[in-house]
Amino acid sequence: MNPFEYVRADEISDAVGKPRFIAGGTNLLDLMKLGVETPDRLTDITRLDLKSIEDYEGGLRIGALVSNSDLAADMRVRRDYPVLPRALLSGASGQLRNMATTGGNLLQRTRCYYFQDTDSPCNKRTPGSGCSAIGGVTRLHAIFGTSEHCIATHPSDMAVAMQALDASVEVEGGDGSRRIALSDFYRLPGDRPDLETVLEPGELITAVVLPPAPPGRQTYRKVRDRASYAFALVSVAGIVSMENGKIKQAKLAFGGVAPRPWRDREFEAALAGQAPTKETFDAATDILLQDAVGQGGNDFKIPLLRRTLRAVLTELCEE
């Protein structure tokens, strides 16, 4: 690990504009040990007043430093947004959830083997060096939203649930504060896989805002290689409301399959107003999967996503 300067911020204004922030450190410190991240300076933001969950505009405002454990345990979250604690509790271990923060969870970086191996060319780590994953071992890699420069997946479970919940992110920067819809927060890799979000240099995530609780049933299903402490091969965060025996509204987001939490509005629209039958689910899923591209080792994710999605929709549409 390279030497670095360590400072603590007591106020948000002390932190804004600094190059690198650290809170729980559950991802950043690992990457520093591997030599993937080599910051010259870290600004500790754990003293900032960003650790509360507040009622806000009919929904909730979650401070960026709220731990994943505290967020999953909050009774308002468990009652009104059950997809979120289900997603949080499916990720990492209890010890990591105690340390990991809401803001940090959104910004965790891919677990692509080649990204974490500094001897392998990686456009996300070193722009222009190439993508070792393409033509390599691709079991964990993306089937949506890729480019010829990167096929890595986003690792967060929490962000997938928040995508289905239409969350937004509050940030503070040198030009003041702004709110960004989570659907607009992440960038696709294109020709710059190293640019993962729309955050400007020095901007600090201060909160995540959840809108009023959506009607209907919610669930999160994660398919992985082992029962705990494993990243998703495929995950589905689903919210479905029914009316007169038909699907009134469906909101679904997917993890383990794209460089960001994936959501397809055309797919959701194809479900609205339809009877919850296998034929309905399969026809809508055809729309979702029309742009899916496997890389050989991850081709199995396409039928796996279809089967997982059918199971989730069947569960959510039960009267």
N, C-alpha and C positions, 0 to 999 in steps of 0.2 A: 504494500500500500504506500502511495506517495505521501510525503509530508503535506499538511494543509493547515491553514489558519482557521481557528474555531472562535466564533463570537456568538453572543446571545442577544436577541432582540426583546425588549420589554414592551414595546408598542408596535402596532402595525406599521406606523410611519418609519420605524427603525429598520423594518425588514424589507419594505417595498423598494425595488430597485437593485437589491442584492442579487448576485448571480445564482446562488444555489441555497435552497432551504433544506433543513432536516427537522423532522419531528420524531415519528416512531423509528424511522431508519430501517424498517424490515426489508426493504428492497434495495435502497441506496447503499447501505453498508456492505451487503453481499456483493454488489457490483463493484464497489471500491476494492474489496478484497481480491476480486478476480482481475482487477486492472481494467475493467470495462469503463468505469467512471473514474476520472482522475481530477476532481475539483481542487483548485488552489485554496478555496475558502468556503466554509460552511457556516450558514447563519441558522442557529437553533431558534425555532419559533415556538417551542413548547410553553413558554411563559405568556404567550398572547391569550387574550380573552376570547377564545374561539372554541370553547368546550361545552356549550349548552345546546339543547334542543328546545326550540321555542315554537309555540303556536303562531302561525303567520299566514295571513290572507286566506284563511280557511284550510290551510295545509300545515306544513312544518318547515322551519328553517333550521338546518343542521349545521352547527359550527364545524369548520374544517378540521379541528383537532379532536372532535368526538371520536372515541375509539370504536373500532368495529364491534367490540364486545358490548359497549354501552349502547350503541345504536341498535344492535340486535335485541337487547333486553328491554328497551324502552316500551312501555305498555301502549302508548299511542301508536307507535310503529307496528307493534305486534297486532293491534286491533284493526287498524285502518290500512296498513300496507304490508300484509303478511308475506308477500312475495319477497320483500327486502330482507327480513331476518332469515328466511329460508335460504336465500342466496348467501348471506354473510356466514351462516353457520355451516355451509357446505365448503367454505374456503379455509385453507391454512389449518392451523391448530389453535387451541385455546390460548396458548401463550402468545402466539403471533397476533391473534385478534385483540388481545389486551394491549398490545403496543401499536398496532397499525391504526392509522387515522383515516377519516373519511376523505380528506383532501389527498393524502398520499395514496390511498387505494385507487383513486381515479388516475393517478399519474404513474402507477407502477409500469414497468417496462416488460417487454416480451420475454418469455422463457425459451425462445428459439435457441437451440443448442449452439448454433453458429454465432449468434449474437454474443453469447456468453464465453465463447472461445476466442481469445484475442489472437490466436494463430490463424484463424479462418477469416477470409475476406467477408465483410459485411457492410452493406450500404447504410444500414441503420446506425452502425457504430462509426464507420469511416466512409462518408459519402464518396461515391465513385470507385470504391474498391471492388465491387462486385457482390453477388449474392451466392453464397456457398450452398444455401438450402435448395436452390433450383438445380435439379439433377442430383441432389443428395438425399439424405434421410428426411422424409417429409411427413411422418406419422402425425405430428402435432400441428401441422401447418394449415393455412387458410384455403378455403374453397370459394370465398367471396371477396371482392374488393382488392384483389392483388394487382401487382404490376410486374413488369419484367425486371424490376429492381428489388422487389421484396415480396415474400409470401408469408411473413410472420403473423401470428395471431396476438390479439390483446388478451391478457390473462385474467382480468378482473371478473369475479362473479357479481360483486356489488354493482358495478357499472351496468351490467346487463339488466338487472332488476330495475335500476334507476332509469334506464332507457325506456323500458316498458311503462314506467310511471310518469313519463314526460317531465323528468327533473330538469332543473336548470342550475347553473353554476355561477356564483357570485365571486368576482375577482376584484382586487385592488391593485392599481398600478400608478405610475407616475402621472398619468392624465386623469386620475380619479377612479371611480368604481364603475363596473359594468356587469350585466347579467347575460350569460350565454346559455342558450338552450343546449342541453347535453347532446342533442342530435347534431348540433353544429360545432361541438367542442373538439371532436377528434378529426384529424385529417386522414385521408387515405394516402398510401405511400407514394403513388405516382413516381416521379423521378427524384423525390427527396424523402426517402423513408425516415431520415433522421428528424424531420419536423413532424411530431406526433400529435400536437394539439395546436389550437389557434392562440394560445397564450403568447403574449409579447414578453421579451426579456425583462425579468424583474417583477412580473406580475405575480401576485400571491392569491391563491384560492382562499377565500374567507368563509364560504358557506355553500351548502347545497340546498336548494329550495324544492320541496315537493308540493305540487298543487293539491287541491282538495282530493280526498280519497275517491278513486273511481268506483263506480258500481260494478257489481258482479263478483265472481270468484277469482282468486289469485293462487298461483302456485309457481314453484321453481323446481325444475328437474335437471339434474346434472349427471351425465354419463361420463365415467372416467375409468382408468385402468384398475384402481383399487378404491376401497370404500372411504378412505380419508386421506387428507394431505396430498391430493393430486389435482392437477389442473384439468379442466374440462376437455374431453374430446368433442363433445357436443353438449350444450346446455340450452334450455328454453325457459324464459320468464314469460308467463302468460297471464292475461287478465281478460275474462270473457263475461259479458252480461247477456242475459237471455230475455226474450219477450215473446209471449204466445208461442212457445215451443221453437222459436227460431233465434239465431244469433243476432243480437241487436248491435253489439260492438265487440271487436276483438283487438287487443293490443298485445303484440308478441315481439320479444327481442331474443337474440340468439348469441351465445358465446361459444368460444372454441373454434369458430369457423371463419373469422374475418379479422382484419387489423384493428377493428374497433367493435364495440357492441353493435350487432347488426339488426336492422329493422327494415321491413319492406312494406310500405303503405299500400302498394297495389295488391299484395297478398292479403293484407288485412281487409281491404275493400271487397275482395272476392268472397270473404266469409260473411260479411254483413248481409243480413236479411235472408240467409240460407238456413235450411234445416240441418241439424248437426248429424250428418251421415258420413259414412266412410267415403262415399263418392264426392261429397262436398269438400271434405278435408283433402282428399287426393288431388282434386282439380285445383284447389287453391295452392297446394304445395307444389304442383307443377309450375305455377307462376313464380313461386319463391325460388325454385331450383333451376329455372331456365338459364340463369347466368352462372351457375355453379361450375367450377373447373377444378378437377382433382389434379394432383401432382404425382400420381402413381401410388406412393406410400400412404396417402390420405384419401384415396378414392372411396374407401369404405365409409367416409363421413357423409357422403351424399345419401345412400340408403339409410344410414343410421339416423340422420337428421329427419328423414321422412317418417321412420317408425317412431322416433321419440316424439315428434310433433303430433302424430296421430294419437299417441297415448295421452299426451297433455291435453289436447283438444277434447278427447273423449271424457277425461276427468272433469274438465272445466265446464262442459256443456251438460253434465248430469243435472237433472232437476232435483 
